[in-house]
Amino acid sequence: MAKIVFTNGCFDILHRGHIELLKYCRTFGYVIVGLNSDESTRQLKGNGRPFNTQEDRKLFLESLRYVDEIHIFDEKTPLNLIKELEPDIIVKGGDYSSDEVVGSELAEVKIFNFVEGYSTSAIINSLKEDQDV
């Protein structure tokens, strides 16, 4: 039986780093993504975010072969969703250490090393710079 693998995020502007993260998740089993709702994303990222609605972000993720399920959550953290889903593995990006990951006491934690040069913030900053020219 495949292990249940959980990861989460806003996935506001999908980029290569996101795809590589989800591909990494797939190597461990059945992939469930916890997707921050529009309100949750605003709380985390500030006004002006997300750029894409939660319905659009969900559709983008559903179209990827590395994703099996998506659950939208409204809280700042996915702890309640993790408790509900009971994954075997939680995957987070390289800006976390295992003990900082929400739900680390409930499942094995794997840290994915970021793909250098890819981030939503970098994309947004680049677009802003282009507008200033």
Secondary structure as UniProt FT lines:
FT   STRAND          3..9
FT   HELIX           16..26
FT   TURN            27..28
FT   STRAND          29..36
FT   HELIX           38..45
FT   TURN            47..48
FT   HELIX           54..62
FT   TURN            65..66
FT   STRAND          69..73
FT   HELIX           79..85
FT   STRAND          89..93
FT   TURN            94..95
FT   HELIX           98..100
FT   TURN            102..106
FT   STRAND          108..112
FT   TURN            116..117
FT   HELIX           120..132
//
